[in-house]
Structure formats: structure tokens, C-alpha cells
Amino acid sequence: MKQELNIVEQKYNVNLEDRIAKNGHEPLVIWFTGLSGSGKSTLANVLQNHLFNENKQVYVLDGDNIRSGLNSDLDFSENGRIENIRRISEVAKLLSQAGFIVITAFISPFESDREKAKQIIGSCFREVYIKASIETCETRDVKGLYKKARNGEIKNFTGLDSPFEEPKSPDLIINTSETSIEESLAQLLTLTNKI
């Protein structure tokens, strides 16, 4: 039986509408999903720089950065990955409630987890599939992860011995095997031009 926690939400005077008015834009969560090496972190960095230079309140949540801190207690098992995405979703929701444009760069391989993220975050959620072939991702493998996975040093590696479920209806697909960084940024800005 679950113990009653006696949690009561605290209300504050500064609300989201106040933050939107001060920031000059609405909140947005741009959820990048794709294989390791597909270009998620690269495009998150480029998009953040562009929006920051336009005086937007913007922040990137990146897989390795989150796993070295907030989620350092989680492994890469299926349960560990599910909890990783749940926690990230809650953080992204908090940042969006603070009025930020949040860019998340996580493999997030399971459709059900991305759906749960969308439910947690709400109407400002936009899913972007950063698509690239496994061959392209391996040629970009600056961390050497694919090589380690193929040598058996890393287990449950997404795209090799752990599945990646392609998004069924993302808001945007960017195929980085065929699209330059500049072209990709232009496509991403179509999402932010509406806020």
C-alpha cells in the first residue's frame, strides 16, 4: 500500500503568462530522438546558439550531461532507460513552466517512453526525429561507442543489440545523412517561429 505523502501544490504570484510576457516568447520543448551519432547534440547546440543570440530563454538537456549528474544512478537496462526518460520529461516540464525553450537530445529509443514524455510535458511538446543510417552514425562515432558495442564491451547498445523504435508521427524529421547543418537549422526554426 502506497503511503500518503501529504503533498499540496504551492502557488506563487509569478505565473507562466508573466514569464511569456517578460521573455517575449512561449515555452516549447523540442524533443530530439535518434540513434547515437545521428546529430542530436550537434543540432541542439546549433539551435541553442541561434535562439540564444535572438535573446530567447533556451536550455539544452543532453543525454551524457544528465547521466553524469541527475541520472548517474541509472543503468542502461530497459528499466533504467525508462526512468531516465521519465526524469528528463519532468525536468523539461519544469523548465517549460519557467518559460524556457527546452531542447532535449536523448536517444529515447522506445515509442511508449516518448508518448509518456509528451503526456508529462503537455501541449508545448514537439518531437523531432534526427534520422541517420546506422552506417552514417558509425562513421561519426567520435566516442568509439559503436566499436565497443560491436566488440562486446557495451551491452544493450541502441541500434545494434537493443531496438530503436522510429517515431510514428513526429512533428519533424531531419535526415542528417542527406541534410547539412544549415539546412537542418532552417527546418528546426520552423518549429520555433510559431511561438
Backbone as CSV, one residue per row, in Angstrom:
resi,resn,N_x,N_y,N_z,CA_x,CA_y,CA_z,C_x,C_y,C_z
1,MET,0.842,-1.196,0.000,0.000,0.000,0.000,0.879,1.249,0.000
2,LYS,0.557,2.205,-0.883,1.341,3.422,-1.008,1.051,4.367,0.153
3,GLN,2.111,4.858,0.771,1.979,5.767,1.905,1.511,7.143,1.419
4,GLU,0.577,7.746,2.161,0.109,9.082,1.824,1.233,10.068,2.110
5,LEU,1.514,10.947,1.151,2.659,11.848,1.272,2.283,13.242,1.768
6,ASN,0.994,13.563,1.823,0.554,14.884,2.265,1.204,16.002,1.455
7,ILE,1.174,15.850,0.145,1.750,16.849,-0.750,0.649,17.794,-1.216
8,VAL,0.896,19.094,-1.056,-0.040,20.118,-1.500,0.734,21.080,-2.382
9,GLU,0.257,21.286,-3.614,0.963,22.166,-4.544,0.973,23.593,-4.017
10,GLN,2.147,24.207,-4.032,2.307,25.588,-3.579,2.081,26.527,-4.755
11,LYS,1.273,27.545,-4.566,1.001,28.540,-5.603,1.899,29.757,-5.384
12,TYR,2.369,30.352,-6.501,3.217,31.537,-6.441,2.611,32.641,-7.302
13,ASN,3.028,33.871,-7.035,2.440,35.026,-7.718,2.879,35.148,-9.172
14,VAL,4.105,34.746,-9.497,4.592,34.825,-10.875,4.079,33.600,-11.616
15,ASN,3.313,33.835,-12.678,2.763,32.701,-13.413,3.366,32.615,-14.815
16,LEU,2.944,31.607,-15.568,3.506,31.384,-16.895,3.228,32.557,-17.827
17,GLU,2.050,33.140,-17.740,1.731,34.279,-18.595,2.691,35.444,-18.335
18,ASP,3.047,35.661,-17.051,4.026,36.702,-16.712,5.376,36.398,-17.360
19,ARG,5.772,35.129,-17.329,7.066,34.731,-17.898,7.066,34.892,-19.419
20,ILE,5.950,34.533,-20.054,5.840,34.688,-21.507,5.956,36.161,-21.880
21,ALA,5.282,37.014,-21.130,5.329,38.452,-21.405,6.751,38.989,-21.243
22,LYS,7.439,38.558,-20.196,8.805,39.043,-19.946,9.797,38.496,-20.969
23,ASN,9.648,37.201,-21.327,10.589,36.574,-22.262,10.336,36.969,-23.710
24,GLY,9.087,37.306,-24.019,8.749,37.632,-25.399,8.508,36.407,-26.260
25,HIS,8.339,35.254,-25.637,8.030,34.030,-26.383,7.370,33.016,-25.451
26,GLU,6.676,32.078,-26.061,6.043,30.999,-25.310,7.052,29.882,-25.049
27,PRO,6.768,29.030,-24.063,7.655,27.892,-23.823,7.476,26.830,-24.902
28,LEU,8.510,26.022,-25.064,8.486,24.960,-26.056,9.485,23.890,-25.624
29,VAL,9.125,22.629,-25.818,10.069,21.536,-25.598,10.258,20.839,-26.936
30,ILE,11.472,20.924,-27.459,11.817,20.283,-28.724,12.563,19.008,-28.379
31,TRP,11.899,17.882,-28.574,12.403,16.576,-28.137,13.085,15.862,-29.304
32,PHE,14.433,15.893,-29.314,15.187,15.181,-30.341,15.277,13.709,-29.964
33,THR,15.014,12.836,-30.921,15.211,11.404,-30.737,15.958,10.881,-31.952
34,GLY,16.809,9.894,-31.749,17.577,9.323,-32.851,18.736,8.516,-32.313
35,LEU,19.365,7.774,-33.187,20.482,6.924,-32.797,21.673,7.735,-32.303
36,SER,22.550,7.091,-31.561,23.818,7.706,-31.176,24.597,8.039,-32.447
37,GLY,25.052,9.280,-32.565,25.788,9.689,-33.750,24.925,10.265,-34.854
38,SER,23.614,10.364,-34.627,22.729,10.882,-35.671,22.835,12.398,-35.829
39,GLY,23.316,13.076,-34.797,23.473,14.531,-34.864,22.638,15.304,-33.868
40,LYS,22.074,14.617,-32.882,21.196,15.276,-31.906,21.921,16.388,-31.144
41,SER,23.052,16.072,-30.559,23.782,17.066,-29.753,24.302,18.202,-30.622
42,THR,24.783,17.877,-31.811,25.280,18.912,-32.726,24.175,19.895,-33.071
43,LEU,23.002,19.367,-33.451,21.901,20.249,-33.830,21.317,20.982,-32.627
44,ALA,21.308,20.329,-31.462,20.840,21.003,-30.243,21.726,22.214,-29.948
45,ASN,23.032,22.052,-30.117,23.981,23.131,-29.870,23.782,24.282,-30.862
46,VAL,23.629,23.940,-32.133,23.440,24.961,-33.171,22.127,25.720,-32.947
47,LEU,21.056,24.982,-32.654,19.764,25.615,-32.420,19.795,26.489,-31.174
48,GLN,20.406,25.979,-30.101,20.505,26.781,-28.876,21.262,28.083,-29.143
49,ASN,22.396,28.000,-29.834,23.174,29.215,-30.135,22.334,30.227,-30.894
50,HIS,21.613,29.756,-31.900,20.789,30.652,-32.709,19.715,31.333,-31.853
51,LEU,18.997,30.552,-31.071,17.916,31.107,-30.249,18.460,32.025,-29.153
52,PHE,19.582,31.643,-28.550,20.204,32.469,-27.515,20.590,33.831,-28.089
53,ASN,21.134,33.819,-29.307,21.522,35.080,-29.948,20.320,35.923,-30.353
54,GLU,19.145,35.308,-30.371,17.893,36.054,-30.588,17.242,36.446,-29.263
55,ASN,17.998,36.333,-28.176,17.545,36.703,-26.832,16.391,35.847,-26.321
56,LYS,16.341,34.606,-26.752,15.355,33.657,-26.245,15.913,32.969,-25.001
57,GLN,15.010,32.625,-24.083,15.391,31.832,-22.914,15.429,30.366,-23.357
58,VAL,16.604,29.791,-23.483,16.744,28.457,-24.072,17.754,27.645,-23.276
59,TYR,17.499,26.336,-23.181,18.408,25.451,-22.460,18.367,24.062,-23.089
60,VAL,19.548,23.424,-23.169,19.654,22.067,-23.714,19.815,21.072,-22.572
61,LEU,19.007,20.023,-22.623,19.194,18.860,-21.750,19.789,17.765,-22.631
62,ASP,21.011,17.342,-22.320,21.727,16.385,-23.160,21.976,15.086,-22.401
63,GLY,21.914,13.974,-23.122,21.998,12.645,-22.516,23.183,12.429,-21.598
64,ASP,24.406,12.660,-22.097,25.593,12.399,-21.283,25.652,13.331,-20.080
65,ASN,25.259,14.595,-20.277,25.296,15.558,-19.162,24.322,15.165,-18.056
66,ILE,23.132,14.716,-18.423,22.141,14.319,-17.423,22.577,13.031,-16.721
67,ARG,23.125,12.102,-17.489,23.535,10.822,-16.897,24.772,10.964,-16.003
68,SER,25.526,12.043,-16.144,26.681,12.227,-15.263,26.300,12.929,-13.964
69,GLY,25.056,13.369,-13.860,24.597,14.058,-12.659,23.294,13.504,-12.149
70,LEU,22.212,14.135,-12.557,20.868,13.794,-12.079,20.566,12.305,-12.176
71,ASN,20.934,11.690,-13.287,20.592,10.282,-13.514,21.795,9.349,-13.438
72,SER,22.790,9.744,-12.656,24.009,8.928,-12.549,23.759,7.584,-11.859
73,ASP,22.623,7.445,-11.191,22.297,6.190,-10.511,21.604,5.183,-11.430
74,LEU,21.363,5.552,-12.686,20.621,4.679,-13.600,21.559,3.944,-14.543
75,ASP,21.203,2.690,-14.855,21.972,1.916,-15.826,21.285,2.002,-17.195
76,PHE,21.752,1.168,-18.140,21.193,1.201,-19.490,20.274,0.013,-19.755
77,SER,19.783,-0.593,-18.687,18.771,-1.636,-18.841,17.479,-0.982,-19.327
78,GLU,16.504,-1.781,-19.715,15.235,-1.215,-20.179,14.598,-0.364,-19.089
79,ASN,14.602,-0.855,-17.839,14.025,-0.084,-16.730,14.801,1.200,-16.480
80,GLY,16.134,1.112,-16.580,16.972,2.297,-16.396,16.696,3.349,-17.453
81,ARG,16.502,2.908,-18.693,16.214,3.840,-19.784,14.833,4.484,-19.615
82,ILE,13.872,3.700,-19.187,12.511,4.222,-18.972,12.525,5.306,-17.888
83,GLU,13.213,5.040,-16.779,13.279,6.018,-15.692,14.077,7.251,-16.114
84,ASN,15.123,7.053,-16.903,15.920,8.164,-17.413,15.021,9.143,-18.186
85,ILE,14.218,8.619,-19.083,13.340,9.467,-19.895,12.240,10.093,-19.046
86,ARG,11.722,9.365,-18.058,10.698,9.936,-17.184,11.238,11.146,-16.422
87,ARG,12.423,10.996,-15.839,13.011,12.115,-15.088,13.301,13.307,-15.987
88,ILE,13.835,13.037,-17.183,14.123,14.116,-18.129,12.834,14.843,-18.500
89,SER,11.771,14.095,-18.692,10.479,14.687,-19.030,10.013,15.633,-17.937
90,GLU,10.179,15.219,-16.690,9.773,16.070,-15.565,10.618,17.339,-15.492
91,VAL,11.925,17.226,-15.747,12.802,18.400,-15.741,12.432,19.334,-16.894
92,ALA,12.199,18.754,-18.076,11.808,19.569,-19.232,10.490,20.298,-18.958
93,LYS,9.573,19.624,-18.290,8.297,20.252,-17.941,8.517,21.434,-17.003
94,LEU,9.358,21.258,-15.984,9.640,22.352,-15.051,10.254,23.546,-15.773
95,LEU,11.228,23.273,-16.662,11.865,24.366,-17.398,10.862,25.058,-18.328
96,SER,9.966,24.294,-18.930,8.956,24.910,-19.801,7.998,25.764,-18.970
97,GLN,7.695,25.308,-17.753,6.837,26.108,-16.874,7.533,27.397,-16.419
98,ALA,8.864,27.398,-16.485,9.631,28.611,-16.188,9.749,29.495,-17.422
99,GLY,9.146,29.058,-18.550,9.097,29.876,-19.744,10.185,29.606,-20.760
100,PHE,10.982,28.566,-20.546,12.111,28.282,-21.427,11.697,27.541,-22.696
101,ILE,12.511,27.687,-23.723,12.532,26.768,-24.854,13.551,25.709,-24.463
102,VAL,13.102,24.483,-24.354,13.963,23.380,-23.911,14.222,22.477,-25.108
103,ILE,15.490,22.176,-25.321,15.878,21.244,-26.379,16.435,20.010,-25.689
104,THR,15.829,18.855,-25.924,16.350,17.631,-25.326,17.036,16.800,-26.400
105,ALA,18.194,16.262,-26.070,18.974,15.454,-27.016,19.236,14.087,-26.385
106,PHE,18.274,13.184,-26.567,18.348,11.845,-25.986,17.968,10.818,-27.037
107,ILE,18.612,9.676,-27.001,18.249,8.613,-27.935,16.776,8.288,-27.769
108,SER,16.299,8.186,-26.553,14.903,7.849,-26.215,14.330,6.844,-27.215
109,PRO,14.807,5.598,-27.149,14.531,4.623,-28.217,13.118,4.057,-28.257
110,PHE,12.361,4.177,-27.157,11.069,3.495,-27.104,9.912,4.464,-27.330
111,GLU,9.022,4.101,-28.244,7.855,4.920,-28.569,7.007,5.200,-27.332
112,SER,6.822,4.191,-26.479,5.977,4.369,-25.291,6.563,5.414,-24.348
113,ASP,7.892,5.474,-24.238,8.528,6.473,-23.373,8.356,7.879,-23.942
114,ARG,8.465,8.002,-25.253,8.277,9.317,-25.872,6.824,9.771,-25.738
115,GLU,5.895,8.828,-25.820,4.487,9.160,-25.608,4.251,9.624,-24.172
116,LYS,4.902,8.942,-23.233,4.780,9.330,-21.824,5.374,10.722,-21.608
117,ALA,6.505,11.001,-22.262,7.122,12.327,-22.167,6.149,13.392,-22.669
118,LYS,5.501,13.096,-23.773,4.522,14.029,-24.346,3.375,14.284,-23.378
119,GLN,2.913,13.233,-22.698,1.840,13.375,-21.715,2.287,14.214,-20.524
120,ILE,3.509,13.985,-20.059,4.036,14.729,-18.905,4.203,16.200,-19.260
121,ILE,4.800,16.472,-20.415,5.169,17.837,-20.796,3.969,18.638,-21.270
122,GLY,3.086,18.021,-22.027,1.870,18.704,-22.457,1.962,19.301,-23.848
123,SER,1.158,20.319,-24.089,0.932,20.828,-25.442,2.141,21.506,-26.076
124,CYS,3.141,21.867,-25.301,4.316,22.533,-25.886,5.370,21.529,-26.372
125,PHE,5.065,20.237,-26.324,5.979,19.169,-26.748,6.002,19.050,-28.270
126,ARG,7.214,19.038,-28.854,7.391,18.801,-30.285,8.461,17.719,-30.460
127,GLU,8.095,16.650,-31.150,9.032,15.542,-31.363,9.746,15.715,-32.704
128,VAL,11.085,15.632,-32.658,11.896,15.751,-33.865,12.758,14.503,-33.988
129,TYR,12.568,13.795,-35.078,13.347,12.591,-35.342,14.602,12.988,-36.115
130,ILE,15.738,12.885,-35.448,17.025,13.131,-36.089,17.468,11.788,-36.674
131,LYS,17.232,11.653,-37.961,17.373,10.364,-38.626,18.730,10.267,-39.333
132,ALA,19.346,9.108,-39.186,20.582,8.807,-39.919,20.741,7.299,-39.938
133,SER,21.297,6.791,-41.010,21.521,5.348,-41.107,22.556,4.918,-40.075
134,ILE,22.507,3.658,-39.705,23.487,3.116,-38.751,24.901,3.271,-39.292
135,GLU,25.036,3.142,-40.620,26.360,3.285,-41.251,26.882,4.711,-41.090
136,THR,26.004,5.680,-41.297,26.400,7.079,-41.118,26.775,7.345,-39.670
137,CYS,25.971,6.841,-38.752,26.239,7.048,-37.322,27.591,6.450,-36.928
138,GLU,27.905,5.293,-37.474,29.187,4.658,-37.140,30.368,5.468,-37.665
139,THR,30.218,6.114,-38.813,31.331,6.926,-39.335,31.549,8.179,-38.492
140,ARG,30.520,8.598,-37.737,30.619,9.789,-36.889,30.938,9.437,-35.443
141,ASP,31.289,8.221,-35.175,31.394,7.694,-33.806,32.645,8.211,-33.100
142,VAL,32.633,9.505,-32.743,33.807,10.107,-32.104,34.092,9.520,-30.723
143,LYS,33.075,8.977,-30.075,33.256,8.396,-28.739,33.711,6.935,-28.805
144,GLY,33.666,6.336,-29.985,34.063,4.939,-30.133,33.060,3.946,-29.569
145,LEU,31.805,4.376,-29.409,30.802,3.520,-28.771,30.374,2.356,-29.653
146,TYR,30.201,2.604,-30.942,29.792,1.517,-31.843,30.864,0.435,-31.891
147,LYS,32.115,0.866,-31.951,33.223,-0.098,-31.982,33.225,-0.947,-30.715
148,LYS,33.044,-0.294,-29.568,32.996,-1.026,-28.294,31.809,-1.982,-28.262
149,ALA,30.668,-1.513,-28.757,29.472,-2.367,-28.761,29.672,-3.575,-29.676
150,ARG,30.254,-3.352,-30.833,30.496,-4.462,-31.763,31.526,-5.446,-31.220
151,ASN,32.412,-4.953,-30.356,33.416,-5.822,-29.712,32.886,-6.484,-28.440
152,GLY,31.625,-6.214,-28.102,31.025,-6.822,-26.923,31.340,-6.118,-25.618
153,GLU,31.974,-4.943,-25.686,32.336,-4.202,-24.470,31.158,-3.418,-23.903
154,ILE,30.162,-3.101,-24.742,28.954,-2.396,-24.307,27.767,-3.269,-24.670
155,LYS,26.946,-3.553,-23.685,25.732,-4.352,-23.910,24.523,-3.424,-24.051
156,ASN,23.461,-3.917,-24.665,22.209,-3.178,-24.837,22.419,-1.856,-25.578
157,PHE,23.243,-1.886,-26.630,23.521,-0.664,-27.374,22.438,-0.447,-28.422
158,THR,21.789,0.706,-28.352,20.666,1.004,-29.241,21.098,0.986,-30.705
159,GLY,20.322,0.269,-31.502,20.589,0.158,-32.926,21.346,-1.097,-33.287
160,LEU,22.020,-1.707,-32.290,22.748,-2.945,-32.535,22.070,-4.109,-31.822
161,ASP,22.190,-4.169,-30.484,21.552,-5.274,-29.761,20.406,-4.822,-28.864
162,SER,19.985,-3.571,-29.035,18.801,-3.045,-28.360,18.038,-2.225,-29.392
163,PRO,16.711,-2.349,-29.441,15.959,-1.731,-30.532,15.837,-0.216,-30.434
164,PHE,15.700,0.404,-31.598,15.285,1.801,-31.689,13.970,1.812,-32.449
165,GLU,12.916,2.290,-31.802,11.594,2.344,-32.419,11.419,3.718,-33.060
166,GLU,11.382,3.748,-34.385,11.242,5.017,-35.090,9.914,5.679,-34.719
167,PRO,9.917,7.009,-34.566,8.668,7.716,-34.260,7.622,7.486,-35.347
168,LYS,6.374,7.319,-34.906,5.282,7.058,-35.854,4.788,8.341,-36.521
169,SER,4.725,9.419,-35.775,4.241,10.681,-36.364,4.931,11.880,-35.693
170,PRO,6.237,12.016,-35.921,6.945,13.155,-35.321,6.508,14.476,-35.958
171,ASP,6.771,15.555,-35.261,6.457,16.872,-35.799,7.406,17.254,-36.929
172,LEU,8.606,16.655,-36.915,9.608,16.970,-37.922,10.584,15.804,-38.031
173,ILE,11.004,15.488,-39.246,12.070,14.505,-39.482,13.196,15.226,-40.194
174,ILE,14.399,15.116,-39.641,15.585,15.668,-40.294,16.534,14.514,-40.558
175,ASN,16.769,14.227,-41.817,17.684,13.157,-42.190,19.075,13.763,-42.334
176,THR,19.904,13.591,-41.306,21.217,14.229,-41.304,22.215,13.515,-42.207
177,SER,21.834,12.353,-42.755,22.679,11.709,-43.760,22.646,12.501,-45.064
178,GLU,21.578,13.293,-45.247,21.364,13.988,-46.522,21.256,15.500,-46.387
179,THR,21.176,16.007,-45.143,20.876,17.416,-44.907,22.032,18.086,-44.177
180,SER,22.442,19.257,-44.644,23.530,19.989,-43.992,23.061,20.563,-42.659
181,ILE,23.999,21.003,-41.860,23.668,21.618,-40.576,22.827,22.884,-40.803
182,GLU,23.186,23.672,-41.806,22.453,24.907,-42.098,21.018,24.599,-42.524
183,GLU,20.856,23.592,-43.369,19.507,23.204,-43.805,18.702,22.637,-42.636
184,SER,19.372,21.885,-41.783,18.698,21.314,-40.613,18.220,22.417,-39.676
185,LEU,19.070,23.426,-39.454,18.691,24.548,-38.596,17.484,25.270,-39.163
186,ALA,17.468,25.484,-40.455,16.326,26.160,-41.083,15.039,25.383,-40.848
187,GLN,15.110,24.056,-40.934,13.921,23.239,-40.677,13.489,23.343,-39.213
188,LEU,14.457,23.314,-38.301,14.147,23.399,-36.868,13.508,24.739,-36.517
189,LEU,13.937,25.796,-37.183,13.396,27.119,-36.865,11.929,27.244,-37.254
190,THR,11.446,26.364,-38.131,10.009,26.386,-38.437,9.190,26.040,-37.197
191,LEU,9.771,25.262,-36.286,9.062,24.937,-35.032,9.038,26.127,-34.090
192,THR,10.131,26.893,-34.042,10.223,27.995,-33.083,9.582,29.273,-33.611
193,ASN,9.370,29.368,-34.906,8.761,30.580,-35.461,7.304,30.739,-35.064
194,LYS,6.716,29.665,-34.528,5.295,29.709,-34.174,5.078,30.110,-32.715
195,ILE,6.149,30.344,-31.972,5.966,30.687,-30.549,6.071,32.183,-30.310
